[in-house]
Structures are given as C-alpha cells and as structure tokens.
Amino acid sequence: MAAANSAWPGIDCWVIASTRELQGTTAKAVHAFAEQLGWGLVALDWSEIAPSFPRLATLCAAYIDIACGWAPVAKLRASLDALAATPGFEAARDKLIIELKGADTGFASARAAGLAEIERIFADAEAARAIAGPSPALLAQAPPIERAGLRAMVSGWWDGSAQAGVLLGIEGTGKTWEALDAARHLAGLTNGPMPIVIGSARAAQAADGEAALISALSRIGEAAGLKVAHPSTFWQRRFCALWNAGPDPYTNPPLVASRARQTDIAIATATDRRSPDAAIAAPISKILGA
C-alpha cells in the first residue's frame, strides 16, 4: 500500500479480495493505514455480510456473468448459482452494495448527504439557521420565486472555465438564496457535484479556506455514515491527495481529463446579513477534480 501510494498519487480506494478472512490485529492495522493515507478500504473476503453469505462469494453471485468471465471463477458457477438461490441472498446482496457505496469509497454517498443538507435549508428554518446562518433561515420560511434568467446565467458560469462567481446586488435581492439554489440545482443533475455550504460563522472559526472545507466535508461524511477515527485528518489527506495528484492542480487538475468538464464540488458561501459584505455579494465556487 505504501509503495502504491508513492507510485500513484491520488489513489481513492484500495480493494482487497481474498478467500481468507481479514481479521484481528491485521484487519485493524490495514484499516488504520488506509485511513492514514486517506483511502477508502474495501475488504471482499470470506467474512459474512449476513449468516451463510461471505462477502466475496455474494458479490460474485450477484454479478455472476461478469465474475465467470474469469476462468477460475467460471468453474464455480454452479456453486454461485446455488448461493444466489439461497433464501436471504437478495437481502445480503443489497446490504453488501450499500457497504460498497460507503462515503470513504468515492463521493457518492457523501454527495447524497450534501444534497440532503442543502435541501434541509430550503425546508426547515431551524436547520437553515444551524447550517448557514440567520439569512437562509428567513428564506426557508418565505422563499422568493424562481428566476429563470439568473438560473441560466449561473448554469452558464458553471459550464464555463471561470472557477469563481459572485452574485452582486443590494441587500434583500436574494443573492444568498440564489447561490444556495444554484448549488442545489447543480447537485441534483445526473453526475452533478457534491454541494457544500459554508456559513459565515463557520468560516470565521476556520483557520483558512481549506480548513473550512475540510470541516464541512467531515460534517457531511458523518451524515453519510462514514466511520473513521479522525474524520478531519482523513478528509484532509483524501482531499489533498486527489487535488494534488496532477502535474499542476491549477492548470491541469487530476481526474479531469477522463471526465471532460465534470466538476465534483460546488461551494455556496452563505453570508450573514450582519456582515458588511453581505449586502453586495454572495460567492459560489467550484473545485475541479477534487
């Protein structure tokens, strides 16, 4: 794992497939080291996801045609068919799939948790206050009408090359709302970004922008069910490893080339009405390849 980390910076997930069970001190050591590297770790071994359903065998039986494309597994097709026909298989399979979609292996469930958080801002005034401060809480009670023209402008910015955008206007024109709404809309698209809301109070408490982002990722990861010993350290290493994996993280971010212009994270900074800058600007930014 250490050699792979040096040879291929930006590894997202390490998968161990074994017909022996990874257990005891060995399992603890491997999981701890993966967390230290900021990696997700998937152990597809002979431990049971449910009684009589080993993880590796259950995955092979769930996708039997793919698994049997490998000759050694093809010889076991009858056994895998029998496992798939065993009562309780579908429940075990579904449980395994949920486990494989964990927030520490990719950003799928973290993205869903981020979207759920931003949806709460629009529906629950108290949640809005806790997440983004007083101004969005008021908006949650009486949201303004949708402005299609402004939505189109924000979408145009998102598809363009500029990384940061600022909504300008006098106090009360809906800048904060539109920044949050834009992040919510983008996150709802197929393969959309993970929305992250950083309220002014939380931003003021952070040492810098990166610290505020890591704190928000830790909060979202916890909501997604991620269980690691040190969330902030995990996300710090995970985020920085992916961001710095390319030759130049600013002009040539890692992971972008293979995914066209797909962007992974949208940040809406919810300003506080008591802030001097709140009356003129509501920023929203994007991070490529994170």
C-alpha positions in Angstrom: 0.0 0.0 0.0 2.8 2.4 0.8 4.6 1.6 -2.5 1.4 2.1 -4.4 0.8 5.4 -2.7 4.2 6.6 -3.8 3.9 5.3 -7.3 0.3 6.5 -8.0 -0.6 9.6 -6.0 -4.3 10.2 -5.8 -5.5 6.6 -5.1 -9.1 6.8 -4.0 -9.8 3.3 -2.8 -7.9 0.1 -2.0 -9.7 -3.2 -2.6 -8.6 -6.5 -1.0 -10.2 -9.6 -2.4 -9.4 -12.8 -0.6 -10.9 -16.2 0.2 -9.4 -15.8 3.7 -10.9 -13.5 6.3 -9.1 -10.3 7.1 -9.5 -10.2 10.9 -7.9 -9.4 14.3 -4.9 -7.1 14.6 -4.1 -7.5 10.9 -7.5 -6.0 9.9 -7.1 -3.2 12.4 -3.6 -2.4 11.1 -4.7 -2.4 7.4 -7.8 -0.2 8.1 -5.8 2.2 10.2 -3.1 2.6 7.5 -5.7 3.1 4.8 -7.3 5.8 6.9 -3.9 7.4 7.4 -3.4 7.6 3.6 -6.9 9.0 3.2 -8.1 5.9 1.2 -11.3 4.0 1.3 -10.7 0.3 2.0 -12.9 -2.5 0.7 -12.2 -6.0 2.1 -14.0 -8.5 -0.1 -13.1 -11.6 1.9 -14.8 -14.6 3.5 -16.3 -12.7 6.4 -20.0 -12.9 6.2 -22.2 -9.9 5.3 -25.1 -12.0 6.6 -25.2 -15.6 8.0 -24.0 -18.0 5.3 -23.2 -15.2 2.8 -19.4 -14.5 2.5 -18.8 -11.0 1.1 -16.6 -12.1 -1.9 -18.9 -15.0 -2.8 -22.0 -12.8 -2.5 -20.6 -10.2 -4.8 -19.6 -12.8 -7.4 -23.0 -14.4 -7.3 -24.7 -11.0 -7.6 -22.8 -10.3 -10.9 -22.3 -13.9 -12.0 -21.8 -13.3 -15.7 -19.1 -10.8 -15.1 -17.4 -12.9 -12.4 -17.5 -16.0 -14.6 -15.7 -14.2 -17.3 -12.6 -15.2 -15.3 -11.9 -18.9 -15.9 -11.1 -19.9 -12.3 -14.5 -18.5 -11.2 -16.4 -20.0 -14.1 -15.6 -23.4 -12.7 -17.6 -22.4 -9.6 -20.7 -21.2 -11.4 -22.9 -24.0 -10.1 -21.9 -23.1 -6.5 -22.6 -19.4 -7.1 -25.9 -20.2 -8.7 -26.8 -22.2 -5.6 -25.8 -19.3 -3.3 -27.9 -16.9 -5.4 -30.9 -19.2 -4.9 -30.4 -19.4 -1.1 -33.2 -17.7 0.9 -31.9 -14.4 2.2 -29.5 -13.8 -0.7 -31.1 -10.6 -2.0 -31.1 -9.0 1.4 -27.4 -9.9 1.8 -26.6 -8.6 -1.7 -28.3 -5.3 -1.0 -26.6 -4.9 2.3 -23.2 -5.5 0.6 -24.0 -3.0 -2.1 -24.8 -0.4 0.5 -21.5 -1.2 2.2 -19.6 -0.8 -1.0 -21.2 2.6 -1.6 -19.8 4.0 1.7 -18.6 7.6 1.9 -15.0 6.5 2.2 -15.0 4.8 -1.2 -15.8 7.5 -3.7 -18.0 10.5 -3.1 -21.4 9.0 -4.0 -23.0 8.8 -0.5 -21.2 11.9 0.7 -22.7 13.7 -2.3 -26.1 12.5 -1.4 -25.6 13.6 2.2 -24.5 17.1 0.9 -27.6 17.3 -1.2 -29.8 16.3 1.7 -28.2 19.0 3.8 -28.8 21.8 1.3 -32.4 20.6 0.8 -33.0 21.0 4.5 -32.0 24.7 4.2 -35.0 25.1 1.9 -37.5 23.3 4.1 -36.5 23.8 7.7 -35.8 27.3 9.1 -34.1 25.9 12.2 -31.9 23.6 10.1 -31.2 26.5 7.8 -30.0 28.7 10.7 -27.8 25.9 12.1 -26.2 25.2 8.7 -26.0 28.5 7.0 -26.9 31.3 9.5 -29.9 33.6 10.0 -30.4 34.9 6.5 -31.3 31.5 4.8 -33.5 30.7 7.8 -35.7 33.6 6.8 -35.7 32.5 3.2 -36.7 29.0 4.2 -40.0 30.5 5.6 -40.7 32.6 2.6 -38.6 31.7 -0.4 -38.7 34.0 -3.4 -39.9 33.0 -6.8 -37.6 31.2 -9.2 -35.7 33.5 -11.6 -35.1 31.5 -14.7 -32.8 34.2 -16.3 -30.5 34.2 -13.2 -30.5 30.4 -13.1 -29.4 30.3 -16.7 -26.6 32.7 -16.0 -25.4 30.6 -13.1 -25.6 27.5 -15.2 -23.6 29.2 -18.0 -20.9 30.1 -15.5 -20.8 26.6 -14.2 -20.2 25.2 -17.6 -17.5 27.8 -18.4 -13.9 28.0 -17.4 -14.2 30.5 -14.5 -13.8 28.9 -11.1 -15.5 31.6 -9.0 -18.7 33.5 -9.5 -20.2 36.4 -7.5 -23.8 37.5 -7.4 -24.0 41.2 -6.9 -26.9 43.3 -5.6 -28.2 45.4 -2.8 -29.5 43.8 0.4 -32.6 41.8 0.1 -32.4 40.9 -3.6 -31.9 37.2 -3.0 -28.2 36.7 -3.6 -27.7 34.2 -0.8 -30.8 32.3 -1.8 -29.7 32.1 -5.4 -26.3 30.9 -4.5 -27.8 28.1 -2.4 -30.4 27.4 -5.0 -27.8 27.1 -7.7 -25.8 24.6 -5.7 -28.9 22.6 -5.0 -29.9 22.6 -8.7 -26.4 21.6 -9.9 -26.2 18.8 -7.3 -29.5 17.4 -8.5 -28.2 16.8 -12.0 -27.0 13.4 -13.2 -23.3 13.2 -12.2 -23.7 16.6 -10.6 -21.4 18.0 -7.9 -21.3 17.5 -4.2 -22.8 20.7 -2.7 -21.0 22.1 0.4 -22.5 25.0 2.3 -20.1 27.0 4.5 -21.9 29.6 6.6 -20.1 32.8 7.6 -20.0 31.8 11.3 -18.2 28.5 10.5 -15.9 30.3 8.0 -14.9 32.8 10.7 -14.0 30.0 13.0 -11.8 28.2 10.5 -8.0 29.0 10.2 -8.3 29.3 6.4 -10.5 28.3 3.4 -9.1 24.8 3.3 -9.8 24.2 7.0 -13.4 25.4 6.5 -13.8 23.0 3.5 -12.3 20.0 5.5 -14.6 20.8 8.4 -17.6 20.8 6.1 -16.5 17.5 4.4 -16.1 15.9 7.9 -19.7 17.0 8.8 -21.1 15.7 5.5 -19.1 12.4 5.8 -20.5 11.8 9.3 -24.1 12.4 8.0 -23.3 9.9 5.2 -22.3 7.2 7.7 -18.6 7.4 7.4 -16.9 6.0 10.4 -13.2 6.8 10.8 -11.2 7.5 13.9 -10.1 11.0 12.8 -12.5 12.5 10.3 -10.7 15.8 9.7 -7.4 14.1 9.2 -9.0 11.6 6.8 -10.6 14.2 4.7 -7.6 16.4 4.8 -5.4 13.7 3.3 -8.1 12.4 1.0 -8.9 15.8 -0.4 -5.3 17.0 -0.8 -4.2 13.7 -2.3 -6.8 13.9 -5.0 -6.3 17.6 -5.6 -2.5 17.4 -5.8 -2.2 14.2 -7.9 -2.0 16.0 -11.2 1.1 17.7 -12.6 -0.4 21.1 -11.9 -3.5 21.2 -9.8 -4.5 24.7 -11.1 -4.0 24.4 -14.9 -4.3 20.6 -15.2 -6.3 19.2 -12.2 -6.1 15.5 -11.7 -9.1 13.3 -12.8 -10.5 15.9 -15.0 -9.1 14.7 -18.3 -11.0 11.5 -18.3 -14.3 13.1 -17.3 -14.4 16.1 -19.6 -15.6 19.1 -17.7 -17.3 17.3 -14.9 -16.9 19.1 -11.6 -17.2 17.4 -8.3 -17.8 20.0 -5.6 -19.9 23.2 -5.5 -19.4 25.5 -2.6 -22.1 28.0 -1.7 -20.9 30.5 0.9 -23.9 31.7 2.8 -23.3 35.2 4.1 -24.8 36.7 7.3 -26.9 39.8 6.9 -24.9 41.3 9.7 -21.7 41.1 7.7 -20.7 44.3 5.9 -20.1 42.4 2.7 -23.5 40.5 2.7 -25.3 43.4 1.1 -23.3 43.4 -2.1 -22.0 39.9 -2.8 -22.8 36.2 -2.5 -20.0 34.0 -3.8 -20.2 30.5 -5.2 -17.2 28.5 -6.3 -16.3 25.2 -7.9 -13.4 22.8 -7.4 -12.3 20.7 -10.3 -11.1 17.2 -9.9 -11.4 17.1 -6.1 
